[in-house]
Amino acid sequence: MNLRKKVFTAFVGFIVVPLFVLGVITYLVSQHIIEKNFAEQSEFTLKAVGRNITYMLKEANYFSDVNLLQQDIQDALAEKERIELIDIAANIRTLQRTFLAYAPAYSVALYNFRGQGFGDGKIGHSLMPYEALIRHPVYPEVRRLNGLSKWIGPHEYPELTGDNGLFTQIRVVNDKYTLDNKGILIQQLQFQELDKIFNFFGTGARKDVRFMIVGRDGVVMVDNKKKLDGRSIFDQTAGRIDLASEYASGKMDFDGVESVVSVHHLELSDLGSMNWTLVSVTPWDVLSGSTVVVVRWIAAITTLSLVCALLFNLLFVNRNIRFILKVVSSMKRVEIGDLDIRVLTKGTDETAVLARGFNSLVARIGTLLEEVKREQQRKNKAELMLLQAQIKPHFIFNTLESINALAVQNEGRKVSQLVHRLGTILRISFTAREEIPLRLEIDHLRNYLQIQSYRFENLFDYDIDVPDHLGRFSILKLTLQPLVENSIQHGFDGMERGGRLVVRAEEREDRIVLYVEDNGKGIPHRTLSRFHAKTEEPCGEPHRQTAEDGGAAIERIGLGLPNVADRIRIQYGARYGLFVCSEEGKGTIIQITIPKYEAG
């Protein structure tokens, strides 16, 4: 990781992240505190509202109990063969004087078990048919309660009580002396007191709070906002509310608004059979209020601090980092040999002093390197001339020895051909250029092999496989001939079978690879190891033969192989040179690697 990334990572890790985490923690803690405090307050509020609802229902039960004990009500439920109209009118007046005198009462009806009944109520009331009551699933529960009230909230059983927003009380009427069942009371009440209760506990800072009484299967019986009456509360909370809890509170979306929903299950079992739950919904914005403003100020200050830190990082820290990275990049360029690179100096601070020092150092290194390079070139040239001086007399001596052998045998024609080929070889050998096209090197090699084939008849045959398009590329002169000479002089010496010599070339991207292969005696492993050790010596330090060598290296390697290896290494560098692979009794393969470029 470079310096810019390290500084940026440190900036993010030690400044941005802590500020961000601080802001998030502050927000979450404040939200949790608000939610916790409100949950505690809401529990007290819902229980207070629940107590008021309990008192309201107890009062309704009390009036109902008192009125049912009146003798004229008891008598009105007596079963008769035929009820006269005058009796019905009298009974209705009794209802008006008793039940309907209670302010919340909206309508009332009394039935005996023969279905005979009467009722009355405020304008717009309608009596519940006795036949519809006894067929409804709620009727068996009313009979089971045997005098206790069965309360039905608004919209809880609309098919039975209608959709008029009234509470319905159904109970069995017992004989006040014998406690025998005499009939059924159905009374509907309009509790306007509920609005007063909800308004009282929903005023002030919590005026946006919504109170609901929820009945069977989550049906909203009463909504103080008058919007969700008769609808399912689960549709507003995605089913995330538990109506069976004695008390629960949590933050959730209600009707698409983030709110705190609190639930309190009403304990009304002693007042009759009912399963009602009190629910309050308070929008989160109302609760957070000023806290949100504080959090927003904290967020704004945090953001401003981050922006200032970022500007400081970009304008000051990043400037110095860019300068350091530029110096590092320039140093890397110097490492790969580019001594012309310079760092632009600007200003008078420490960075300018550093830049001037760097430029001065690079300039001094360039001067010293040029001096070393010139000295090394003079040294390499002297070594190359020495190596060539070693090769030329050695080659001429071997060739003249071959011509002399043919002359002794009176092979005048062959001597003439050999002298002609020798002249051609010498013209190439004595040319002033160090590098020649590969095709001239191949012609030189063919002349040499022809000379040797005259001298050593039936000793070997040869094959040269070099693609024509490679002939234009450069090679050091007298590269292949010493290697071929080494194979003939040492590889085929004393062999009973005919020797085989192959010279071939391959093109590989930016280099040319030549192979000299023979099926001769091979090179002993110890001799081959000494050859590789010699070629790895520093330039200018000749291999010193020890007494332990016993001349073995010179016998098989000769002078040509090490000299060619040294010439290639001096001329082209350590990436190029010779690689010898040999096994005794099977032959030798010499690989020559040279750069690929055309002769000038």
C-alpha positions as CSV (number, residue, x, y, z in Angstrom):
1,M,0.0,0.0,0.0
2,N,1.5,3.4,-1.0
3,L,1.8,6.4,1.2
4,R,-1.3,8.1,-0.3
5,K,-3.5,5.1,0.5
6,K,-2.0,4.8,4.0
7,V,-2.7,8.4,4.9
8,F,-6.2,8.3,3.4
9,T,-6.9,5.1,5.3
10,A,-5.6,6.7,8.5
11,F,-7.8,9.8,7.8
12,V,-10.8,7.6,7.4
13,G,-10.0,5.3,10.3
14,F,-9.1,7.9,12.9
15,I,-11.3,10.9,11.9
16,V,-14.2,10.0,9.6
17,V,-15.2,6.7,11.2
18,P,-15.0,7.9,14.8
19,L,-17.1,11.0,14.0
20,F,-19.6,8.9,12.1
21,V,-19.8,6.3,14.8
22,L,-20.2,9.1,17.4
23,G,-23.1,10.6,15.5
24,V,-24.8,7.2,15.0
25,I,-24.4,6.2,18.6
26,T,-25.7,9.6,19.8
27,Y,-28.7,9.2,17.5
28,L,-29.4,5.6,18.5
29,V,-29.0,6.3,22.3
30,S,-31.3,9.3,22.1
31,Q,-33.9,7.3,20.2
32,H,-33.7,4.5,22.7
33,I,-34.0,6.8,25.7
34,I,-37.0,8.5,24.1
35,E,-38.7,5.2,23.3
36,K,-38.0,3.8,26.8
37,N,-39.2,6.8,28.7
38,F,-42.3,7.0,26.5
39,A,-43.0,3.3,27.0
40,E,-43.0,3.8,30.8
41,Q,-45.3,6.9,30.5
42,S,-47.6,5.2,28.0
43,E,-48.1,2.2,30.3
44,F,-49.4,4.5,33.0
45,T,-51.6,6.3,30.6
46,L,-53.2,3.2,29.0
47,K,-53.9,1.7,32.4
48,A,-55.5,5.0,33.5
49,V,-57.6,5.0,30.3
50,G,-58.4,1.3,30.9
51,R,-59.6,2.0,34.5
52,N,-62.0,4.8,33.2
53,I,-63.4,2.4,30.6
54,T,-63.9,-0.2,33.3
55,Y,-65.8,2.3,35.5
56,M,-67.9,3.2,32.5
57,L,-68.9,-0.4,31.9
58,K,-69.4,-1.1,35.6
59,E,-71.8,1.9,35.7
60,A,-73.8,0.6,32.8
61,N,-74.0,-2.9,34.4
62,Y,-75.1,-1.3,37.6
63,F,-78.0,0.5,36.0
64,S,-78.9,-2.6,34.1
65,D,-79.0,-4.7,37.3
66,V,-81.1,-2.2,39.1
67,N,-83.7,-1.8,36.4
68,L,-84.1,-5.6,35.8
69,L,-85.0,-6.0,39.5
70,Q,-88.0,-3.7,39.2
71,Q,-91.2,-5.6,39.5
72,D,-92.9,-4.1,36.4
73,I,-89.9,-5.2,34.3
74,Q,-90.1,-8.7,35.8
75,D,-93.9,-8.8,35.1
76,A,-93.5,-7.6,31.5
77,L,-91.4,-10.7,30.7
78,A,-94.2,-13.1,31.8
79,E,-95.1,-15.5,29.0
80,K,-98.7,-15.0,27.7
81,E,-100.8,-16.5,25.1
82,R,-101.6,-13.1,23.6
83,I,-100.2,-9.7,24.4
84,E,-102.5,-6.7,24.1
85,L,-101.5,-3.5,22.6
86,I,-102.2,-1.6,25.8
87,D,-99.8,-3.9,27.6
88,I,-97.1,-3.2,25.0
89,A,-97.6,0.6,25.4
90,A,-97.4,0.3,29.1
91,N,-94.2,-1.8,28.8
92,I,-92.6,0.8,26.5
93,R,-93.4,3.6,29.0
94,T,-91.7,1.4,31.6
95,L,-88.6,1.1,29.5
96,Q,-88.5,4.9,28.9
97,R,-88.8,5.5,32.6
98,T,-86.1,3.0,33.6
99,F,-83.5,2.0,31.0
100,L,-83.8,4.9,28.6
101,A,-83.5,7.4,31.5
102,Y,-79.8,6.4,31.6
103,A,-78.0,9.0,29.5
104,P,-75.8,6.7,27.4
105,A,-78.8,4.4,26.6
106,Y,-79.7,4.6,22.9
107,S,-82.2,1.7,22.6
108,V,-83.4,-1.3,24.7
109,A,-85.4,-4.4,24.0
110,L,-86.8,-7.2,26.2
111,Y,-87.8,-10.7,25.0
112,N,-89.2,-13.7,26.8
113,F,-88.2,-17.1,25.6
114,R,-91.3,-17.4,23.4
115,G,-90.0,-14.5,21.3
116,Q,-92.5,-12.1,22.7
117,G,-90.9,-8.7,23.2
118,F,-91.0,-5.0,23.1
119,G,-88.5,-2.2,22.9
120,D,-87.9,1.5,22.4
121,G,-85.1,3.9,21.7
122,K,-84.0,7.2,20.3
123,I,-84.8,8.3,16.8
124,G,-83.4,5.9,14.2
125,H,-83.1,2.9,16.4
126,S,-84.2,-0.5,15.2
127,L,-85.0,-3.6,17.3
128,M,-82.9,-6.7,16.9
129,P,-85.1,-9.6,15.8
130,Y,-85.3,-12.3,18.4
131,E,-85.0,-15.0,15.7
132,A,-81.7,-13.5,14.4
133,L,-80.4,-13.4,18.0
134,I,-81.0,-17.1,18.8
135,R,-79.5,-18.2,15.5
136,H,-76.3,-16.3,16.0
137,P,-73.2,-18.0,17.5
138,V,-73.1,-15.4,20.4
139,Y,-76.5,-16.6,21.8
140,P,-75.1,-19.9,23.4
141,E,-72.5,-17.8,25.2
142,V,-75.1,-15.4,26.5
143,R,-77.1,-18.4,27.9
144,R,-74.0,-19.8,29.4
145,L,-73.2,-16.5,31.3
146,N,-76.7,-16.9,32.9
147,G,-77.2,-13.3,33.8
148,L,-73.7,-11.8,33.3
149,S,-73.4,-9.3,30.6
150,K,-72.1,-10.1,27.1
151,W,-70.7,-6.9,25.7
152,I,-70.4,-6.5,22.0
153,G,-68.4,-3.6,20.7
154,P,-69.1,-1.4,17.7
155,H,-68.3,-3.2,14.4
156,E,-67.6,-6.5,16.3
157,Y,-70.7,-8.3,15.0
158,P,-72.2,-5.9,12.5
159,E,-74.5,-8.6,11.1
160,L,-76.1,-8.7,14.6
161,T,-75.8,-5.2,16.0
162,G,-75.6,-3.2,12.9
163,D,-72.9,-0.7,11.8
164,N,-73.9,2.2,14.0
165,G,-71.0,2.6,16.3
166,L,-72.9,1.5,19.5
167,F,-71.9,-0.7,22.3
168,T,-74.4,-3.6,22.8
169,Q,-75.2,-5.3,26.1
170,I,-76.9,-8.7,25.9
171,R,-77.8,-10.6,29.0
172,V,-80.2,-13.2,30.4
173,V,-82.9,-11.8,32.7
174,N,-83.4,-13.9,35.8
175,D,-86.3,-14.0,38.2
176,K,-85.4,-11.9,41.2
177,Y,-86.8,-14.5,43.6
178,T,-86.2,-17.9,42.0
179,L,-83.2,-16.9,39.7
180,D,-85.0,-18.7,36.9
181,N,-84.3,-17.5,33.3
182,K,-87.1,-15.3,32.2
183,G,-85.9,-13.6,29.0
184,I,-83.2,-11.7,27.2
185,L,-82.2,-8.0,27.5
186,I,-80.6,-6.3,24.5
187,Q,-79.4,-2.8,25.2
188,Q,-77.4,-0.5,23.0
189,L,-75.4,2.4,24.5
190,Q,-73.7,5.4,23.1
191,F,-70.7,6.1,25.4
192,Q,-69.9,9.7,24.6
193,E,-67.8,9.6,27.8
194,L,-65.1,7.7,25.7
195,D,-64.4,10.9,23.7
196,K,-63.9,12.8,27.0
197,I,-61.5,10.2,28.3
198,F,-59.5,10.0,25.1
199,N,-59.4,13.8,24.8
200,F,-58.3,14.2,28.4
201,F,-55.3,11.8,28.0
202,G,-54.5,13.0,24.5
203,T,-54.1,16.7,25.1
204,G,-51.0,18.9,25.5
205,A,-47.8,17.7,24.0
206,R,-49.4,14.4,23.1
207,K,-52.4,15.9,21.2
208,D,-51.5,13.7,18.2
209,V,-51.9,10.5,20.1
210,R,-54.5,8.1,18.8
211,F,-56.5,5.8,21.1
212,M,-58.3,2.7,19.9
213,I,-60.3,-0.1,21.4
214,V,-59.7,-3.2,19.5
215,G,-61.9,-6.3,19.7
216,R,-62.2,-9.7,18.4
217,D,-59.7,-10.6,15.5
218,G,-58.1,-7.1,15.6
219,V,-61.2,-5.2,14.5
220,V,-61.0,-1.5,15.5
221,M,-64.2,-0.9,17.5
222,V,-63.5,2.7,18.5
223,D,-61.0,5.1,17.0
224,N,-60.9,8.6,18.5
225,K,-59.7,9.9,15.1
226,K,-62.8,8.4,13.5
227,K,-60.7,7.0,10.6
228,L,-60.1,3.3,11.3
229,D,-63.5,2.3,12.8
230,G,-64.5,-1.2,11.5
231,R,-61.1,-1.9,9.9
232,S,-58.4,-4.4,11.0
233,I,-55.5,-3.0,13.0
234,F,-53.3,-5.7,11.5
235,D,-53.6,-4.0,8.1
236,Q,-52.0,-0.9,9.6
237,T,-49.1,-2.7,11.4
238,A,-48.3,-5.6,8.9
239,G,-49.3,-8.1,11.7
240,R,-46.5,-6.9,14.0
241,I,-48.7,-6.2,17.0
242,D,-49.6,-8.6,19.8
243,L,-53.0,-7.9,21.2
244,A,-52.8,-10.6,23.9
245,S,-50.0,-8.9,25.9
246,E,-50.8,-7.3,29.2
247,Y,-48.6,-4.4,28.1
248,A,-46.3,-4.0,25.2
249,S,-44.8,-1.0,23.4
250,G,-42.5,-0.7,20.3
251,K,-41.6,1.4,17.4
252,M,-43.1,0.4,14.0
253,D,-44.9,1.7,10.9
254,F,-48.5,2.4,11.5
255,D,-50.6,3.4,8.6
256,G,-47.4,4.3,6.7
257,V,-46.1,6.6,9.5
258,E,-43.3,5.7,11.9
259,S,-44.9,5.5,15.3
260,V,-44.7,4.1,18.8
261,V,-47.6,1.6,19.3
262,S,-48.5,0.6,22.8
263,V,-50.9,-2.2,23.7
264,H,-52.8,-2.8,27.0
265,H,-55.1,-5.8,27.3
266,L,-58.2,-4.8,29.3
267,E,-59.1,-7.1,32.2
268,L,-62.9,-7.1,32.0
269,S,-63.7,-10.7,32.8
270,D,-65.7,-9.7,35.9
271,L,-67.9,-7.4,33.8
272,G,-68.9,-10.0,31.3
273,S,-67.5,-12.0,28.4
274,M,-65.3,-9.8,26.2
275,N,-61.8,-9.7,24.7
276,W,-60.9,-6.1,24.2
277,T,-57.5,-4.4,23.9
278,L,-56.6,-0.7,24.3
279,V,-54.1,0.6,21.8
280,S,-52.4,3.9,21.6
281,V,-50.4,5.2,18.6
282,T,-48.1,8.2,18.8
283,P,-46.1,9.4,15.7
284,W,-42.4,9.3,16.3
285,D,-42.0,12.9,15.1
286,V,-44.2,14.0,18.0
287,L,-42.0,12.2,20.5
288,S,-38.6,13.0,19.2
289,G,-39.5,16.7,18.7
290,S,-36.6,18.8,20.0
291,T,-34.3,15.8,20.2
292,V,-34.4,15.6,16.4
293,V,-33.3,19.2,16.2
294,V,-30.4,18.5,18.5
295,V,-29.4,15.5,16.5
296,R,-29.6,17.5,13.3
297,W,-27.4,20.1,14.8
298,I,-24.9,17.4,15.8
299,A,-25.0,15.9,12.4
300,A,-24.5,19.4,10.8
301,I,-21.5,20.1,13.0
302,T,-20.1,16.6,12.4
303,T,-20.5,17.1,8.6
304,L,-18.8,20.5,8.8
305,S,-15.9,19.1,10.8
306,L,-15.6,16.3,8.2
307,V,-15.6,18.8,5.3
308,C,-12.9,20.9,7.1
309,A,-10.8,17.8,7.8
310,L,-11.2,16.7,4.2
311,L,-10.1,20.1,2.8
312,F,-7.1,20.0,5.1
313,N,-6.3,16.6,3.8
314,L,-6.7,17.6,0.2
315,L,-5.0,21.0,0.3
316,F,-2.1,20.4,2.7
317,V,-1.5,16.7,3.5
318,N,-2.2,15.5,0.0
319,R,0.1,18.1,-1.5
320,N,3.0,16.8,0.6
321,I,2.1,13.2,-0.2
322,R,2.0,14.0,-3.9
323,F,5.5,15.5,-3.6
324,I,6.8,12.4,-1.7
325,L,5.2,10.0,-4.2
326,K,6.8,12.0,-7.0
327,V,10.2,11.7,-5.4
328,V,9.7,8.0,-4.9
329,S,8.6,7.6,-8.5
330,S,11.7,9.5,-9.7
331,M,13.9,7.2,-7.5
332,K,12.3,4.2,-9.1
333,R,13.1,5.6,-12.5
334,V,16.7,6.2,-11.4
335,E,16.8,2.5,-10.2
336,I,16.0,1.3,-13.7
337,G,18.7,3.6,-15.2
338,D,16.9,6.8,-16.2
339,L,19.3,9.4,-14.9
340,D,17.7,12.2,-16.9
341,I,14.8,12.4,-14.5
342,R,14.5,15.6,-12.3
343,V,12.1,16.7,-9.6
344,L,10.6,20.2,-10.2
345,T,11.5,22.5,-7.4
346,K,9.0,25.1,-6.2
347,G,9.0,27.3,-3.1
348,T,11.5,27.6,-0.3
349,D,10.2,25.0,2.2
350,E,11.8,21.7,3.1
351,T,10.3,20.0,0.0
352,A,12.2,22.3,-2.3
353,V,15.4,21.6,-0.4
354,L,14.8,17.9,-0.7
355,A,14.1,18.2,-4.5
356,R,17.3,20.2,-5.1
357,G,19.3,17.6,-3.1
358,F,17.7,14.8,-5.1
359,N,18.5,16.5,-8.5
360,S,22.1,17.1,-7.5
361,L,22.6,13.5,-6.4
362,V,21.1,12.1,-9.6
363,A,23.3,14.4,-11.7
364,R,26.4,13.3,-9.8
365,I,25.5,9.6,-10.2
366,G,25.0,10.1,-13.9
367,T,28.5,11.6,-14.2
368,L,30.1,8.8,-12.2
369,L,28.2,6.2,-14.2
370,E,29.4,7.6,-17.5
371,E,33.0,7.4,-16.3
372,V,32.5,3.8,-15.2
373,K,30.8,2.9,-18.5
374,R,33.6,4.3,-20.6
375,E,36.2,2.4,-18.5
376,Q,34.2,-0.8,-18.8
377,Q,33.9,-0.4,-22.6
378,R,37.6,-0.1,-22.9
379,K,38.1,-3.2,-20.8
380,N,35.5,-5.2,-22.7
381,K,37.0,-4.2,-26.0
382,A,40.5,-5.3,-24.9
383,E,39.1,-8.7,-23.7
384,L,37.2,-9.3,-26.9
385,M,40.3,-8.6,-29.0
386,L,42.3,-11.1,-26.8
387,L,39.6,-13.8,-27.2
388,Q,39.5,-13.4,-31.0
389,A,43.3,-13.6,-31.0
390,Q,42.9,-16.9,-29.3
391,I,40.4,-18.2,-31.8
392,K,42.0,-17.2,-35.1
393,P,45.4,-18.9,-34.7
394,H,43.8,-22.0,-33.3
395,F,41.4,-22.3,-36.2
396,I,44.1,-21.7,-38.9
397,F,46.4,-24.2,-37.3
398,N,43.8,-27.0,-37.4
399,T,42.8,-26.2,-41.0
400,L,46.4,-26.1,-42.3
401,E,47.0,-29.4,-40.6
402,S,44.1,-30.9,-42.5
403,I,45.5,-29.5,-45.9
404,N,48.9,-30.8,-45.1
405,A,47.5,-34.3,-44.5
406,L,45.8,-34.2,-47.9
407,A,48.9,-33.0,-49.6
408,V,50.9,-35.9,-48.2
409,Q,48.3,-38.2,-49.7
410,N,48.8,-36.5,-53.1
411,E,45.1,-35.3,-53.2
412,G,45.9,-32.2,-55.3
413,R,42.3,-31.5,-56.3
414,K,41.1,-31.7,-52.8
415,V,44.0,-29.6,-51.6
416,S,42.9,-26.9,-54.2
417,Q,39.3,-27.0,-53.0
418,L,40.4,-26.8,-49.4
419,V,42.7,-23.9,-50.1
420,H,39.8,-22.1,-51.9
421,R,37.4,-22.7,-49.0
422,L,40.1,-21.7,-46.5
423,G,40.5,-18.4,-48.4
424,T,36.8,-17.8,-48.2
425,I,36.8,-18.6,-44.5
426,L,39.8,-16.3,-43.8
427,R,38.1,-13.4,-45.7
428,I,35.1,-13.7,-43.4
429,S,37.3,-14.2,-40.3
430,F,39.5,-11.2,-40.9
431,T,36.7,-8.8,-41.7
432,A,36.9,-5.7,-39.5
433,R,33.3,-6.0,-38.3
434,E,32.6,-7.9,-35.1
435,E,29.0,-8.8,-36.2
436,I,28.0,-10.2,-39.5
437,P,24.6,-11.4,-40.9
438,L,23.7,-14.9,-39.9
439,R,23.8,-16.0,-43.6
440,L,27.5,-15.2,-43.8
441,E,28.1,-17.1,-40.6
442,I,26.3,-20.1,-42.1
443,D,28.3,-19.9,-45.4
444,H,31.5,-19.8,-43.3
445,L,30.3,-22.9,-41.4
446,R,29.5,-24.8,-44.6
447,N,33.0,-24.1,-46.0
448,Y,34.5,-25.2,-42.7
449,L,32.4,-28.4,-42.7
450,Q,33.3,-29.2,-46.3
451,I,37.0,-28.8,-45.4
452,Q,36.6,-31.2,-42.5
453,S,34.6,-33.7,-44.5
454,Y,37.5,-33.9,-47.0
455,R,39.9,-34.6,-44.2
456,F,37.8,-37.1,-42.2
457,E,36.1,-39.1,-44.9
458,N,33.2,-41.3,-43.5
459,L,33.8,-39.9,-40.0
460,F,30.6,-37.8,-39.9
461,D,27.8,-36.3,-42.0
462,Y,26.0,-33.0,-41.2
463,D,22.8,-31.1,-41.8
464,I,22.2,-27.3,-41.5
465,D,18.6,-26.3,-41.0
466,V,18.4,-22.5,-40.7
467,P,15.3,-20.6,-42.1
468,D,16.3,-18.2,-44.8
469,H,14.4,-15.3,-43.2
470,L,16.7,-15.4,-40.2
471,G,19.8,-14.7,-42.4
472,R,19.4,-11.0,-42.2
473,F,19.8,-10.9,-38.4
474,S,23.2,-10.2,-36.7
475,I,25.5,-12.6,-35.0
476,L,29.1,-12.4,-33.7
477,K,31.4,-13.8,-36.4
478,L,33.1,-17.2,-35.6
479,T,30.3,-18.2,-33.2
480,L,29.2,-21.5,-34.7
481,Q,32.5,-22.8,-36.3
482,P,34.4,-23.2,-32.9
483,L,31.5,-25.2,-31.6
484,V,31.3,-27.5,-34.6
485,E,35.1,-27.9,-34.5
486,N,34.8,-29.0,-30.9
487,S,32.3,-31.7,-31.8
488,I,34.4,-33.0,-34.7
489,Q,37.8,-32.9,-32.9
490,H,36.6,-34.3,-29.6
491,G,33.1,-35.7,-30.0
492,F,33.7,-38.1,-32.9
493,D,37.3,-39.0,-32.0
494,G,37.6,-42.8,-31.7
495,M,34.0,-43.6,-32.5
496,E,33.2,-46.8,-34.3
497,R,29.9,-45.6,-35.7
498,G,29.4,-42.7,-38.1
499,G,28.9,-39.3,-36.5
500,R,26.0,-37.1,-37.1
501,L,26.1,-33.3,-36.7
502,V,23.0,-31.0,-36.9
503,V,23.0,-27.2,-36.9
504,R,19.5,-25.6,-36.6
505,A,18.0,-22.3,-35.6
506,E,14.7,-21.1,-34.1
507,E,13.1,-17.7,-33.7
508,R,11.7,-16.8,-30.3
509,E,10.1,-13.4,-29.8
510,D,13.1,-11.0,-29.3
511,R,15.9,-13.6,-29.6
512,I,17.3,-16.3,-31.9
513,V,18.2,-19.7,-30.5
514,L,20.7,-21.9,-32.4
515,Y,21.5,-25.5,-31.7
516,V,24.7,-27.5,-32.4
517,E,23.9,-31.2,-31.9
518,D,26.1,-34.3,-32.2
519,N,25.8,-37.9,-31.4
520,G,29.4,-38.2,-30.2
521,K,31.0,-39.5,-27.1
522,G,29.5,-36.8,-24.9
523,I,31.2,-34.7,-22.1
524,P,32.0,-36.2,-18.7
525,H,29.9,-34.7,-15.9
526,R,32.9,-33.3,-14.0
527,T,34.2,-31.6,-17.1
528,L,30.8,-30.1,-17.9
529,S,30.5,-28.8,-14.4
530,R,33.9,-27.1,-14.7
531,F,32.8,-25.5,-18.0
532,H,29.7,-24.0,-16.4
533,A,31.7,-22.8,-13.4
534,K,34.1,-21.1,-15.8
535,T,31.4,-19.3,-17.7
536,E,30.0,-17.9,-14.5
537,E,33.3,-16.3,-13.5
538,P,33.5,-12.5,-13.5
539,C,34.5,-10.9,-16.7
540,G,38.3,-10.8,-17.1
541,E,39.2,-13.6,-14.7
542,P,40.3,-16.6,-16.7
543,H,39.7,-20.2,-15.5
544,R,42.7,-21.6,-13.7
545,Q,43.3,-25.3,-14.4
546,T,44.4,-27.3,-11.4
547,A,46.3,-30.4,-11.1
548,E,43.1,-32.2,-10.2
549,D,41.7,-31.4,-13.6
550,G,44.3,-33.6,-15.3
551,G,43.7,-31.9,-18.6
552,A,40.3,-33.5,-19.0
553,A,38.5,-30.2,-19.5
554,I,40.8,-29.1,-22.3
555,E,40.6,-32.6,-23.9
556,R,36.8,-32.4,-24.5
557,I,36.0,-28.7,-24.1
558,G,39.0,-27.3,-25.9
559,L,39.5,-23.5,-26.3
560,G,36.5,-22.8,-28.6
561,L,33.6,-23.4,-26.3
562,P,34.6,-21.2,-23.4
563,N,35.8,-18.4,-25.7
564,V,32.5,-18.3,-27.6
565,A,30.6,-18.3,-24.3
566,D,32.7,-15.4,-23.1
567,R,32.4,-13.4,-26.3
568,I,28.6,-13.7,-26.3
569,R,28.4,-12.7,-22.6
570,I,30.7,-9.7,-23.1
571,Q,28.9,-8.5,-26.3
572,Y,25.2,-9.0,-25.4
573,G,25.1,-9.3,-21.6
574,A,24.2,-12.0,-19.0
575,R,20.8,-12.8,-20.5
576,Y,22.5,-14.4,-23.5
577,G,25.1,-17.1,-23.9
578,L,25.7,-20.9,-24.2
579,F,24.0,-23.8,-22.5
580,V,25.6,-27.2,-22.9
581,C,23.6,-30.5,-22.3
582,S,25.6,-33.7,-22.6
583,E,25.6,-37.3,-21.6
584,E,28.5,-39.7,-22.0
585,G,28.0,-42.1,-24.9
586,K,24.9,-40.4,-26.2
587,G,26.1,-37.0,-27.5
588,T,26.0,-33.3,-26.9
589,I,23.5,-30.4,-27.5
590,I,24.8,-26.8,-27.4
591,Q,22.2,-24.1,-27.2
592,I,23.3,-20.6,-28.3
593,T,21.0,-17.7,-27.4
594,I,21.6,-14.2,-29.1
595,P,19.4,-11.1,-29.4
596,K,17.4,-10.7,-32.6
597,Y,18.2,-7.5,-34.6
598,E,19.2,-6.9,-38.1
599,A,22.9,-6.2,-39.1
600,G,23.7,-2.6,-39.6
